[in-house]
Amino acid sequence: MAVDGQGSGRAPHDHAPGRVPPGAAHVALAATQLGGDHSRSEARRIVDEWVEFFGTAPSPIRDLRFVSRTSKRMFEALRGQTQLEALSVKWGDYADLTPLAAMTHLRELHLRGASSVEDLQPLAGLSCVEDLLIEGLRRARDLSPIGDMIGVKHLELGGDWMTPRVVHVESFGFLRKMPQLRSLLLHSIAADDLDYAPLLALPNLTSVRVMEVRGMRPSIHVLKAETPWSE
């Protein structure tokens, strides 16, 4: 586990949560995938202690970044960390996003490896989020709750860069409710209604790029000509 508090320092990733310095506001946590130096019981103990730590009460941590697998149990334990201003998840089997619903101070939310997530509705009330990234999507067909996130200025959505696995969603119509957007990246993701006109209704964009899809309206050539396209 790397901890960056009021100063700057590093601690072994298997330290107990109680060893987090009281002033540590920024924490990068690797509590899983610890390798052969840890027995199965030790690895389980480390996860158990972090689950207990997160589930007890809000902590001093404002910026939390999971840099290894995040299990459903660990993700669920975050429910009480309502003080968080930034949260980043590398990957995991988490599916239920309701633990995030009360994190009304979040300004940055990065959810990678979100392949088990089906419902984005718990994010709708997070009005302070300015930087939103969700990738690895496979099951979330309805993206409309994102349109209610009125603070988002930088949005990235997609499937899996590595595969690449193209994700199919119902529509990008929710973008019409997001005139505040400044940057938009839609990678490895396609709208089944083929309607990409909402991209032309975003007056504050300074950067945009989407995946080309056969039959998309307007065409990729029109989008490149009429938006601040970023290669």
Contacts in CASP RR format, 6 or more apart in sequence:
PFRMAT RR
TARGET T0000
AUTHOR 0000-0000-0000
METHOD contacts of the structure
MODEL  1
MAVDGQGSGRAPHDHAPGRVPPGAAHVALAATQLGGDHSRSEARRIVDEW
VEFFGTAPSPIRDLRFVSRTSKRMFEALRGQTQLEALSVKWGDYADLTPL
AAMTHLRELHLRGASSVEDLQPLAGLSCVEDLLIEGLRRARDLSPIGDMI
GVKHLELGGDWMTPRVVHVESFGFLRKMPQLRSLLLHSIAADDLDYAPLL
ALPNLTSVRVMEVRGMRPSIHVLKAETPWSE
1 11 0 8 1.000
1 12 0 8 1.000
1 13 0 8 1.000
1 14 0 8 1.000
1 15 0 8 1.000
1 20 0 8 1.000
1 27 0 8 1.000
1 28 0 8 1.000
1 29 0 8 1.000
1 30 0 8 1.000
1 31 0 8 1.000
2 9 0 8 1.000
2 10 0 8 1.000
2 11 0 8 1.000
2 13 0 8 1.000
2 27 0 8 1.000
2 28 0 8 1.000
2 30 0 8 1.000
3 9 0 8 1.000
3 10 0 8 1.000
3 11 0 8 1.000
3 20 0 8 1.000
3 21 0 8 1.000
3 24 0 8 1.000
3 26 0 8 1.000
3 27 0 8 1.000
3 28 0 8 1.000
4 24 0 8 1.000
4 25 0 8 1.000
4 26 0 8 1.000
4 27 0 8 1.000
4 28 0 8 1.000
5 21 0 8 1.000
5 23 0 8 1.000
5 24 0 8 1.000
5 25 0 8 1.000
5 26 0 8 1.000
6 21 0 8 1.000
6 23 0 8 1.000
6 24 0 8 1.000
6 25 0 8 1.000
11 19 0 8 1.000
11 20 0 8 1.000
13 29 0 8 1.000
13 30 0 8 1.000
13 31 0 8 1.000
13 34 0 8 1.000
14 34 0 8 1.000
14 38 0 8 1.000
14 42 0 8 1.000
14 46 0 8 1.000
16 46 0 8 1.000
16 49 0 8 1.000
17 49 0 8 1.000
17 50 0 8 1.000
17 52 0 8 1.000
17 53 0 8 1.000
17 54 0 8 1.000
18 53 0 8 1.000
20 27 0 8 1.000
20 59 0 8 1.000
20 60 0 8 1.000
20 61 0 8 1.000
22 60 0 8 1.000
23 60 0 8 1.000
24 60 0 8 1.000
24 61 0 8 1.000
25 60 0 8 1.000
25 61 0 8 1.000
25 62 0 8 1.000
25 63 0 8 1.000
26 61 0 8 1.000
26 62 0 8 1.000
26 63 0 8 1.000
26 65 0 8 1.000
27 61 0 8 1.000
27 63 0 8 1.000
27 64 0 8 1.000
27 65 0 8 1.000
28 65 0 8 1.000
28 67 0 8 1.000
29 50 0 8 1.000
29 64 0 8 1.000
29 65 0 8 1.000
29 66 0 8 1.000
29 67 0 8 1.000
29 68 0 8 1.000
30 66 0 8 1.000
30 67 0 8 1.000
30 68 0 8 1.000
31 46 0 8 1.000
31 47 0 8 1.000
31 50 0 8 1.000
31 66 0 8 1.000
31 68 0 8 1.000
31 74 0 8 1.000
32 43 0 8 1.000
32 47 0 8 1.000
32 68 0 8 1.000
32 69 0 8 1.000
32 70 0 8 1.000
32 71 0 8 1.000
32 74 0 8 1.000
33 68 0 8 1.000
33 69 0 8 1.000
34 42 0 8 1.000
34 43 0 8 1.000
34 46 0 8 1.000
38 46 0 8 1.000
47 71 0 8 1.000
47 73 0 8 1.000
47 74 0 8 1.000
50 74 0 8 1.000
50 77 0 8 1.000
51 73 0 8 1.000
51 74 0 8 1.000
51 77 0 8 1.000
52 77 0 8 1.000
53 59 0 8 1.000
54 74 0 8 1.000
54 77 0 8 1.000
54 78 0 8 1.000
54 80 0 8 1.000
54 81 0 8 1.000
55 77 0 8 1.000
55 78 0 8 1.000
55 79 0 8 1.000
55 80 0 8 1.000
55 81 0 8 1.000
57 80 0 8 1.000
58 80 0 8 1.000
58 81 0 8 1.000
58 82 0 8 1.000
58 83 0 8 1.000
59 81 0 8 1.000
59 83 0 8 1.000
60 83 0 8 1.000
61 81 0 8 1.000
61 83 0 8 1.000
61 84 0 8 1.000
62 83 0 8 1.000
62 84 0 8 1.000
62 85 0 8 1.000
62 86 0 8 1.000
63 84 0 8 1.000
63 85 0 8 1.000
63 86 0 8 1.000
63 108 0 8 1.000
64 78 0 8 1.000
64 81 0 8 1.000
64 84 0 8 1.000
64 86 0 8 1.000
64 87 0 8 1.000
64 88 0 8 1.000
65 86 0 8 1.000
65 87 0 8 1.000
65 88 0 8 1.000
66 74 0 8 1.000
66 88 0 8 1.000
66 89 0 8 1.000
66 90 0 8 1.000
67 90 0 8 1.000
68 90 0 8 1.000
69 90 0 8 1.000
69 91 0 8 1.000
69 92 0 8 1.000
69 93 0 8 1.000
70 89 0 8 1.000
70 90 0 8 1.000
70 91 0 8 1.000
70 92 0 8 1.000
70 94 0 8 1.000
71 92 0 8 1.000
71 93 0 8 1.000
71 94 0 8 1.000
72 93 0 8 1.000
72 94 0 8 1.000
72 95 0 8 1.000
72 96 0 8 1.000
75 89 0 8 1.000
75 92 0 8 1.000
75 94 0 8 1.000
75 96 0 8 1.000
75 99 0 8 1.000
76 94 0 8 1.000
76 96 0 8 1.000
76 99 0 8 1.000
77 99 0 8 1.000
78 84 0 8 1.000
78 87 0 8 1.000
78 99 0 8 1.000
78 100 0 8 1.000
79 98 0 8 1.000
79 99 0 8 1.000
79 102 0 8 1.000
80 99 0 8 1.000
80 102 0 8 1.000
81 103 0 8 1.000
82 102 0 8 1.000
82 103 0 8 1.000
82 104 0 8 1.000
82 105 0 8 1.000
83 105 0 8 1.000
84 103 0 8 1.000
84 105 0 8 1.000
84 106 0 8 1.000
85 105 0 8 1.000
85 106 0 8 1.000
85 107 0 8 1.000
85 108 0 8 1.000
86 106 0 8 1.000
86 107 0 8 1.000
86 108 0 8 1.000
86 109 0 8 1.000
87 100 0 8 1.000
87 103 0 8 1.000
87 106 0 8 1.000
87 108 0 8 1.000
87 109 0 8 1.000
87 110 0 8 1.000
88 108 0 8 1.000
88 109 0 8 1.000
88 110 0 8 1.000
88 112 0 8 1.000
89 110 0 8 1.000
89 111 0 8 1.000
89 112 0 8 1.000
89 113 0 8 1.000
89 114 0 8 1.000
90 112 0 8 1.000
90 113 0 8 1.000
91 112 0 8 1.000
91 113 0 8 1.000
92 113 0 8 1.000
92 116 0 8 1.000
93 116 0 8 1.000
94 114 0 8 1.000
94 116 0 8 1.000
94 117 0 8 1.000
95 116 0 8 1.000
95 117 0 8 1.000
95 118 0 8 1.000
96 119 0 8 1.000
96 122 0 8 1.000
97 111 0 8 1.000
97 117 0 8 1.000
97 119 0 8 1.000
97 120 0 8 1.000
97 121 0 8 1.000
97 122 0 8 1.000
97 123 0 8 1.000
98 122 0 8 1.000
99 122 0 8 1.000
100 106 0 8 1.000
100 109 0 8 1.000
100 122 0 8 1.000
100 123 0 8 1.000
100 126 0 8 1.000
101 122 0 8 1.000
101 123 0 8 1.000
101 125 0 8 1.000
101 126 0 8 1.000
103 126 0 8 1.000
104 125 0 8 1.000
104 126 0 8 1.000
104 127 0 8 1.000
104 128 0 8 1.000
105 128 0 8 1.000
106 126 0 8 1.000
106 128 0 8 1.000
106 129 0 8 1.000
107 128 0 8 1.000
107 129 0 8 1.000
107 130 0 8 1.000
107 131 0 8 1.000
108 129 0 8 1.000
108 130 0 8 1.000
108 131 0 8 1.000
109 123 0 8 1.000
109 126 0 8 1.000
109 129 0 8 1.000
109 131 0 8 1.000
109 132 0 8 1.000
109 133 0 8 1.000
110 131 0 8 1.000
110 132 0 8 1.000
110 133 0 8 1.000
111 117 0 8 1.000
111 133 0 8 1.000
111 134 0 8 1.000
111 135 0 8 1.000
112 133 0 8 1.000
112 135 0 8 1.000
112 136 0 8 1.000
113 135 0 8 1.000
113 136 0 8 1.000
113 160 0 8 1.000
114 134 0 8 1.000
114 135 0 8 1.000
114 136 0 8 1.000
114 137 0 8 1.000
114 140 0 8 1.000
115 136 0 8 1.000
115 137 0 8 1.000
115 138 0 8 1.000
115 139 0 8 1.000
115 160 0 8 1.000
116 138 0 8 1.000
116 139 0 8 1.000
117 134 0 8 1.000
117 137 0 8 1.000
117 139 0 8 1.000
117 140 0 8 1.000
118 139 0 8 1.000
118 140 0 8 1.000
119 140 0 8 1.000
119 142 0 8 1.000
120 134 0 8 1.000
120 140 0 8 1.000
120 142 0 8 1.000
120 143 0 8 1.000
120 145 0 8 1.000
120 146 0 8 1.000
121 145 0 8 1.000
122 145 0 8 1.000
123 129 0 8 1.000
123 132 0 8 1.000
123 145 0 8 1.000
123 146 0 8 1.000
123 149 0 8 1.000
124 145 0 8 1.000
124 146 0 8 1.000
124 147 0 8 1.000
124 148 0 8 1.000
124 149 0 8 1.000
125 148 0 8 1.000
125 149 0 8 1.000
126 149 0 8 1.000
127 149 0 8 1.000
127 150 0 8 1.000
127 151 0 8 1.000
128 151 0 8 1.000
129 149 0 8 1.000
129 151 0 8 1.000
129 152 0 8 1.000
130 151 0 8 1.000
130 152 0 8 1.000
130 153 0 8 1.000
130 154 0 8 1.000
131 152 0 8 1.000
131 153 0 8 1.000
131 154 0 8 1.000
132 146 0 8 1.000
132 149 0 8 1.000
132 152 0 8 1.000
132 154 0 8 1.000
132 155 0 8 1.000
132 156 0 8 1.000
133 155 0 8 1.000
133 156 0 8 1.000
133 157 0 8 1.000
134 140 0 8 1.000
134 156 0 8 1.000
134 157 0 8 1.000
134 158 0 8 1.000
135 156 0 8 1.000
135 157 0 8 1.000
135 158 0 8 1.000
135 159 0 8 1.000
135 160 0 8 1.000
135 161 0 8 1.000
135 187 0 8 1.000
135 188 0 8 1.000
136 158 0 8 1.000
136 159 0 8 1.000
136 160 0 8 1.000
136 165 0 8 1.000
136 167 0 8 1.000
137 157 0 8 1.000
137 158 0 8 1.000
137 159 0 8 1.000
137 167 0 8 1.000
137 169 0 8 1.000
137 189 0 8 1.000
138 159 0 8 1.000
138 165 0 8 1.000
138 167 0 8 1.000
140 169 0 8 1.000
141 168 0 8 1.000
141 169 0 8 1.000
141 170 0 8 1.000
142 169 0 8 1.000
142 170 0 8 1.000
143 157 0 8 1.000
143 169 0 8 1.000
143 170 0 8 1.000
143 171 0 8 1.000
143 172 0 8 1.000
143 174 0 8 1.000
144 171 0 8 1.000
144 173 0 8 1.000
144 174 0 8 1.000
145 174 0 8 1.000
146 152 0 8 1.000
146 155 0 8 1.000
146 157 0 8 1.000
146 174 0 8 1.000
146 178 0 8 1.000
147 174 0 8 1.000
147 175 0 8 1.000
147 177 0 8 1.000
147 178 0 8 1.000
148 177 0 8 1.000
149 178 0 8 1.000
150 178 0 8 1.000
150 180 0 8 1.000
151 180 0 8 1.000
152 178 0 8 1.000
152 180 0 8 1.000
152 181 0 8 1.000
153 180 0 8 1.000
153 181 0 8 1.000
153 182 0 8 1.000
153 183 0 8 1.000
154 181 0 8 1.000
154 182 0 8 1.000
154 183 0 8 1.000
155 178 0 8 1.000
155 181 0 8 1.000
155 183 0 8 1.000
155 184 0 8 1.000
155 185 0 8 1.000
156 184 0 8 1.000
156 185 0 8 1.000
156 186 0 8 1.000
156 187 0 8 1.000
157 185 0 8 1.000
157 186 0 8 1.000
157 187 0 8 1.000
157 189 0 8 1.000
158 167 0 8 1.000
158 186 0 8 1.000
158 187 0 8 1.000
158 188 0 8 1.000
158 189 0 8 1.000
159 165 0 8 1.000
159 166 0 8 1.000
159 167 0 8 1.000
159 187 0 8 1.000
159 188 0 8 1.000
159 189 0 8 1.000
160 188 0 8 1.000
161 187 0 8 1.000
161 188 0 8 1.000
163 188 0 8 1.000
164 187 0 8 1.000
164 188 0 8 1.000
165 188 0 8 1.000
166 188 0 8 1.000
166 189 0 8 1.000
166 190 0 8 1.000
166 211 0 8 1.000
167 188 0 8 1.000
167 189 0 8 1.000
167 190 0 8 1.000
168 189 0 8 1.000
168 190 0 8 1.000
168 191 0 8 1.000
168 192 0 8 1.000
169 189 0 8 1.000
169 190 0 8 1.000
169 191 0 8 1.000
169 192 0 8 1.000
170 191 0 8 1.000
170 192 0 8 1.000
170 193 0 8 1.000
171 191 0 8 1.000
171 192 0 8 1.000
171 193 0 8 1.000
171 195 0 8 1.000
172 186 0 8 1.000
172 191 0 8 1.000
172 195 0 8 1.000
172 196 0 8 1.000
172 198 0 8 1.000
172 199 0 8 1.000
173 191 0 8 1.000
173 195 0 8 1.000
173 198 0 8 1.000
174 198 0 8 1.000
175 181 0 8 1.000
175 184 0 8 1.000
175 198 0 8 1.000
175 199 0 8 1.000
175 201 0 8 1.000
175 202 0 8 1.000
176 198 0 8 1.000
176 201 0 8 1.000
178 202 0 8 1.000
179 201 0 8 1.000
179 202 0 8 1.000
179 203 0 8 1.000
179 204 0 8 1.000
180 204 0 8 1.000
181 202 0 8 1.000
181 204 0 8 1.000
181 205 0 8 1.000
182 204 0 8 1.000
182 205 0 8 1.000
182 206 0 8 1.000
182 207 0 8 1.000
183 205 0 8 1.000
183 206 0 8 1.000
183 207 0 8 1.000
183 208 0 8 1.000
183 230 0 8 1.000
184 199 0 8 1.000
184 202 0 8 1.000
184 205 0 8 1.000
184 207 0 8 1.000
184 208 0 8 1.000
184 209 0 8 1.000
184 210 0 8 1.000
185 207 0 8 1.000
185 208 0 8 1.000
185 209 0 8 1.000
185 210 0 8 1.000
185 230 0 8 1.000
186 209 0 8 1.000
186 210 0 8 1.000
186 211 0 8 1.000
187 209 0 8 1.000
187 210 0 8 1.000
187 211 0 8 1.000
188 211 0 8 1.000
189 211 0 8 1.000
190 211 0 8 1.000
190 213 0 8 1.000
191 213 0 8 1.000
191 216 0 8 1.000
194 213 0 8 1.000
194 215 0 8 1.000
194 216 0 8 1.000
194 217 0 8 1.000
195 217 0 8 1.000
196 210 0 8 1.000
196 213 0 8 1.000
196 216 0 8 1.000
196 217 0 8 1.000
196 218 0 8 1.000
196 223 0 8 1.000
197 217 0 8 1.000
197 218 0 8 1.000
199 205 0 8 1.000
199 208 0 8 1.000
199 210 0 8 1.000
199 223 0 8 1.000
199 227 0 8 1.000
200 218 0 8 1.000
200 223 0 8 1.000
200 226 0 8 1.000
200 227 0 8 1.000
202 208 0 8 1.000
202 227 0 8 1.000
205 227 0 8 1.000
205 228 0 8 1.000
206 228 0 8 1.000
207 228 0 8 1.000
207 230 0 8 1.000
208 223 0 8 1.000
208 227 0 8 1.000
208 228 0 8 1.000
208 229 0 8 1.000
208 230 0 8 1.000
209 229 0 8 1.000
209 230 0 8 1.000
209 231 0 8 1.000
210 220 0 8 1.000
210 223 0 8 1.000
212 220 0 8 1.000
218 226 0 8 1.000
223 229 0 8 1.000
END
